[in-house]
Every structure is written in C-alpha cells, then in structure tokens.
Amino acid sequence: GKFGTVYILQLSIRHFVEKKGLVPKQTVVGILGIGFIGSALACFLADHYKQVVAVDIRKSSRDEWPEKVIYTTDASKLQTCDIVVILTARGDDAESAISQLKQDVLVLDDAHPQLSAPLISRIRNEKKGEVYKAAVRAPGVRFIQRLPGFNPEWLPGCAIEAMVAARFGNSYKTQAEFNDLGDRLGFEPLEIFHRKKK
C-alpha cells in the first residue's frame, strides 16, 4: 500500500539522516521516479527537509507541488542531493542518472527489480556513495514463506499497512497520521547494505 511504502521510505531516510549526523532542515533529498509512490513521498518529505528534488523522465500529471519540491525531468538537479531514493520501474532505469549524483551520496533503492550490481559498483566507486535497500522490521514478526528477494524479517509496505489497519483500523487520513501509528507499533529501519561489494 501507498501509506506503508511511504512510511518505510521516510523511516529509512530519517534513520540515515540521524546516523550521518545531518540536519533535516539542511538536507536535500532526491527522488528518482515520480509515480504514485514517488509523488506521495515527495509531498510528505517537503515538510521535513530543506528541499526535495523530484526527477522523472515523464511529465508529471500533478499540476501543483509543495513549495520545497522541485519537479523536473533534468537528472542533473540530483547533484545537490545528500540522499537519493530510487523508485524507477526497474533499478537499471536509473543508469543515466548515476553520473549526476554528488560525491558521498547515500542511495536508498526501492526499485523492483533493484539496482544491478554494476550500477551499485558505479555509485560506490565513481561517487564514493553508499547504497542500501529500504527496509523495516517489527520485532518478533517474520514471513513464513518469505517473499522472493526478501529476508523473512523485512516487511513490505502492504504488510505494514495491513498491520496498522488491523491494530488501529483505517482511522488515518494523512501520511503523518499513518506514520504516527506505525511508530507506535515499533517498526525499526534496517541497514541492508545493498548486495556484496564487487
């Protein structure tokens, strides 16, 4: 679900901002791939970070964006971003944007299929960046018959949304309300270092 997926991404971003000692109001977050999830994430993040750079090769169907969101088809705008979330339809769709990332960038990959090993190597070698899989867990919760490509402890957005709805009902109307309920359930961001270094 949209609420659950945006929750995972914003929780992961918040975790890495804190871990790296960044100040949210001085941090620029980029999103590559502005579909249904990317649009919702950009709008939510605009209230919490200095700026959000939303990049997609297609023109957005959305007419208005929050003031702190820069929507563009120009990947060079990612050069200002401290953290970049990959939400392209396929991880390798991000290939042309890799050269535009700034040095020491932190990349959260939530593309399906994920970034390929050669692209991850380029980010690590050319940009000295870090690449992580966006993932959360809930203590004591495991998937029996894990999802393909997932560790049994990793929870997808649809499971997060189902767990919040089961506990609290569908009482949330906004992403912020959903996030508060998710935090009450104790979801924890995971640091999944993306693929082995090559």
C-alpha positions as CSV (number, residue, x, y, z in Angstrom):
1,G,0.0,0.0,0.0
2,K,1.0,3.6,-0.6
3,F,0.9,4.6,3.1
4,G,3.0,1.6,4.1
5,T,5.6,2.1,1.4
6,V,6.0,5.8,2.0
7,Y,6.3,5.0,5.8
8,I,9.2,2.6,5.1
9,L,11.0,5.1,2.9
10,Q,10.6,8.1,5.2
11,L,11.6,6.0,8.2
12,S,14.7,4.8,6.4
13,I,15.6,8.4,5.3
14,R,15.1,9.7,8.9
15,H,17.3,6.9,10.2
16,F,20.2,7.6,7.8
17,V,19.9,11.4,8.3
18,E,20.3,10.8,12.0
19,K,23.1,8.3,11.6
20,K,25.1,10.5,9.3
21,G,24.7,13.5,11.7
22,L,22.8,15.5,9.1
23,V,20.3,18.3,10.0
24,P,17.0,17.6,8.3
25,K,16.3,21.3,7.5
26,Q,19.7,21.4,5.8
27,T,19.3,18.1,4.0
28,V,18.3,17.8,0.3
29,V,16.5,14.6,-0.6
30,G,16.2,13.4,-4.2
31,I,13.7,11.0,-5.6
32,L,14.3,9.4,-9.0
33,G,10.9,8.0,-10.3
34,I,7.9,10.1,-9.5
35,G,4.9,7.8,-9.9
36,F,2.2,7.2,-7.4
37,I,4.6,6.4,-4.5
38,G,7.3,9.0,-5.5
39,S,4.7,11.8,-5.6
40,A,3.3,10.9,-2.2
41,L,6.8,10.6,-0.8
42,A,8.0,14.0,-2.2
43,C,4.9,15.8,-0.8
44,F,5.4,14.3,2.6
45,L,9.2,14.9,2.8
46,A,8.7,18.6,1.8
47,D,7.6,19.4,5.3
48,H,10.6,17.8,6.9
49,Y,13.7,18.6,4.8
50,K,15.3,21.6,3.2
51,Q,14.3,20.6,-0.3
52,V,13.1,17.6,-2.3
53,V,14.3,17.2,-5.9
54,A,11.7,15.0,-7.7
55,V,13.1,13.7,-11.0
56,D,11.2,11.7,-13.6
57,I,11.7,11.3,-17.4
58,R,7.9,11.8,-17.9
59,K,5.9,15.0,-17.3
60,S,4.0,14.7,-14.1
61,S,0.3,14.6,-14.2
62,R,0.3,16.6,-11.0
63,D,-0.3,20.3,-11.5
64,E,0.9,21.7,-8.2
65,W,3.8,20.7,-5.9
66,P,4.6,22.0,-2.4
67,E,6.9,25.0,-2.4
68,K,10.0,23.0,-1.3
69,V,9.6,20.3,-4.1
70,I,11.4,20.9,-7.4
71,Y,9.9,18.7,-10.0
72,T,12.0,18.2,-13.1
73,T,12.9,15.9,-15.9
74,D,16.5,17.0,-15.6
75,A,18.6,14.4,-13.7
76,S,21.5,16.9,-13.2
77,K,19.4,18.5,-10.4
78,L,20.3,15.4,-8.3
79,Q,23.8,16.9,-7.9
80,T,22.5,18.8,-4.9
81,C,21.0,15.8,-3.1
82,D,22.5,14.3,0.1
83,I,20.2,11.3,-0.2
84,V,18.6,9.9,-3.3
85,V,15.7,7.4,-3.3
86,I,15.5,5.2,-6.4
87,L,11.8,4.5,-7.3
88,T,12.2,3.7,-11.0
89,A,10.1,0.9,-12.6
90,R,13.3,-1.1,-12.9
91,G,16.5,-0.4,-11.0
92,D,18.6,-0.1,-14.2
93,D,16.3,2.7,-15.4
94,A,18.4,4.8,-13.1
95,E,21.6,4.2,-15.1
96,S,21.6,7.6,-16.9
97,A,21.2,9.5,-13.6
98,I,24.2,7.8,-11.8
99,S,26.7,10.2,-13.3
100,Q,24.6,13.1,-11.9
101,L,24.8,12.1,-8.3
102,K,27.0,14.0,-5.9
103,Q,30.1,12.6,-4.2
104,D,29.4,10.7,-1.0
105,V,25.7,10.4,-1.8
106,L,23.6,7.9,0.1
107,V,21.2,5.9,-2.1
108,L,18.1,4.1,-1.0
109,D,17.0,1.6,-3.6
110,D,13.3,0.6,-3.6
111,A,13.1,-0.2,-7.3
112,H,11.8,-3.7,-8.4
113,P,13.9,-5.2,-9.7
114,Q,16.6,-3.5,-7.7
115,L,19.7,-1.7,-9.0
116,S,22.0,-4.2,-10.7
117,A,25.5,-5.0,-9.3
118,P,27.3,-2.9,-12.0
119,L,25.2,0.2,-11.1
120,I,25.8,-0.3,-7.4
121,S,29.5,-0.6,-8.1
122,R,29.5,2.7,-10.1
123,I,27.8,4.5,-7.3
124,R,30.3,3.1,-4.8
125,N,33.4,3.6,-7.0
126,E,32.7,6.7,-9.0
127,K,30.7,8.6,-6.4
128,K,32.1,7.0,-3.2
129,G,28.5,6.6,-2.3
130,E,26.6,4.1,-0.1
131,V,23.7,2.0,-1.4
132,Y,21.1,0.5,0.9
133,K,17.9,-1.4,0.4
134,A,15.0,0.5,2.1
135,A,13.6,-2.0,4.6
136,V,11.9,-2.2,8.0
137,R,11.1,-4.9,10.5
138,A,8.9,-5.4,13.5
139,P,10.4,-7.3,16.4
140,G,9.0,-10.8,16.5
141,V,7.4,-10.7,13.0
142,R,8.7,-12.9,10.3
143,F,7.3,-14.0,7.0
144,I,6.9,-17.8,6.8
145,Q,7.5,-18.5,3.2
146,R,9.4,-15.3,2.7
147,L,8.8,-13.0,-0.3
148,P,11.2,-13.6,-3.2
149,G,14.3,-11.4,-2.7
150,F,13.3,-10.5,0.8
151,N,14.8,-11.6,4.1
152,P,12.0,-13.1,6.3
153,E,12.2,-10.2,8.7
154,W,11.8,-7.5,6.0
155,L,8.3,-6.1,5.8
156,P,6.9,-4.7,2.6
157,G,4.6,-1.6,2.5
158,C,1.5,-3.7,2.1
159,A,2.2,-5.7,5.2
160,I,3.0,-2.5,7.2
161,E,-0.3,-1.0,6.1
162,A,-2.3,-4.2,6.9
163,M,-0.7,-4.4,10.4
164,V,-1.5,-0.7,11.1
165,A,-5.1,-1.2,9.9
166,A,-5.5,-4.4,11.9
167,R,-4.4,-2.7,15.1
168,F,-5.9,0.8,14.7
169,G,-8.5,0.5,11.9
170,N,-8.5,2.8,8.9
171,S,-8.6,5.9,11.1
172,Y,-5.7,7.6,9.4
173,K,-6.3,10.2,6.7
174,T,-2.8,11.6,6.1
175,Q,0.6,10.2,5.8
176,A,1.7,11.9,9.0
177,E,-1.2,10.2,10.9
178,F,-0.2,6.8,9.4
179,N,3.4,7.4,10.4
180,D,2.5,8.1,14.0
181,L,0.5,4.8,14.1
182,G,3.4,2.9,12.5
183,D,5.8,4.3,15.0
184,R,3.5,3.2,17.9
185,L,3.8,-0.4,16.6
186,G,7.6,-0.2,16.9
187,F,8.7,-0.7,13.3
188,E,12.5,-0.4,13.0
189,P,14.5,0.7,10.0
190,L,17.1,-1.8,8.8
191,E,20.5,-1.1,7.3
192,I,20.6,-3.5,4.4
193,F,23.9,-2.9,2.7
194,H,22.9,-3.5,-0.9
195,R,24.5,-6.5,-2.5
196,K,28.0,-7.6,-1.8
197,K,30.8,-5.3,-2.9
198,K,32.4,-6.4,-6.1
